[in-house]
Amino acid sequence: MTQQKNTRRPNGSGSEWRDDNGVWHAKKSAGVNPRTGRRRWIEAQAQTKTAARQKLQTKLDKLQREGDLPLADIPTLDVWID
């Protein structure tokens, strides 16, 4: 009888699951929202596990290229004091 080794994904790699409709979801934390202080979750859905991973990676790459959030409407200190 061979024993199957249980392996775990490393911390920070996100999560993957299949819902009742057979759709795969991939979800990963993208740091903290600077406006609210809450954790930001990026999620992708697809019919296959591999496609969901690829969509998630595409979204994360886009966020990294374009920046996290546009912060143009946050007032500077001198505007806030006045």
C-alpha positions as CSV (number, residue, x, y, z in Angstrom):
1,M,0.0,0.0,0.0
2,T,1.5,3.3,-1.0
3,Q,0.9,6.4,1.0
4,Q,-0.1,9.6,-0.7
5,K,1.8,12.6,0.5
6,N,-0.3,15.6,1.4
7,T,1.0,18.8,-0.1
8,R,-0.1,22.3,0.7
9,R,0.3,25.4,-1.4
10,P,2.5,28.1,0.1
11,N,1.1,31.0,2.1
12,G,-0.1,33.8,-0.1
13,S,-0.9,31.7,-3.1
14,G,-4.7,32.3,-2.8
15,S,-7.5,29.8,-3.0
16,E,-9.2,27.7,-5.7
17,W,-12.5,26.0,-5.5
18,R,-15.3,24.6,-7.7
19,D,-18.9,25.7,-7.0
20,D,-22.1,23.6,-7.4
21,N,-22.5,24.7,-11.0
22,G,-19.0,23.4,-12.0
23,V,-17.4,26.8,-12.3
24,W,-13.9,27.2,-11.0
25,H,-13.0,30.2,-8.8
26,A,-9.5,31.5,-8.1
27,K,-9.1,34.2,-5.4
28,K,-6.1,36.0,-4.1
29,S,-5.4,38.8,-1.7
30,A,-4.0,41.9,-3.3
31,G,-3.0,43.8,-0.2
32,V,-4.8,46.5,1.7
33,N,-7.1,49.1,0.2
34,P,-5.5,52.4,1.2
35,R,-8.9,54.2,1.5
36,T,-10.7,51.8,3.7
37,G,-7.9,49.7,5.3
38,R,-9.7,46.5,4.3
39,R,-8.1,43.6,2.5
40,R,-8.6,43.6,-1.3
41,W,-9.6,40.3,-2.9
42,I,-9.2,39.7,-6.6
43,E,-11.3,36.9,-8.0
44,A,-11.6,35.2,-11.4
45,Q,-14.0,32.5,-12.6
46,A,-13.8,30.1,-15.5
47,Q,-14.9,26.6,-16.6
48,T,-11.6,25.0,-15.9
49,K,-9.1,25.3,-13.0
50,T,-6.3,26.3,-15.3
51,A,-8.3,29.0,-17.1
52,A,-9.4,30.5,-13.7
53,R,-5.7,30.6,-12.6
54,Q,-4.8,32.3,-15.9
55,K,-7.6,34.9,-15.6
56,L,-6.5,35.7,-12.1
57,Q,-2.9,36.1,-13.1
58,T,-4.0,38.4,-15.9
59,K,-6.0,40.6,-13.5
60,L,-3.1,40.7,-11.0
61,D,-0.6,41.6,-13.8
62,K,-2.9,44.4,-15.0
63,L,-3.2,45.8,-11.4
64,Q,0.6,45.7,-11.1
65,R,1.1,47.6,-14.4
66,E,-1.6,50.2,-13.9
67,G,-1.3,50.7,-10.1
68,D,-3.6,49.7,-7.3
69,L,-6.1,52.5,-7.1
70,P,-6.5,55.9,-8.5
71,L,-6.0,58.3,-5.6
72,A,-6.7,61.6,-7.3
73,D,-9.8,62.4,-5.3
74,I,-8.1,62.1,-1.9
75,P,-7.4,65.6,-0.6
76,T,-3.9,66.7,0.4
77,L,-3.2,67.9,3.9
78,D,-3.3,71.6,3.0
79,V,-6.8,71.2,1.4
80,W,-8.1,69.1,4.2
81,I,-7.0,71.7,6.9
82,D,-8.7,74.6,5.1
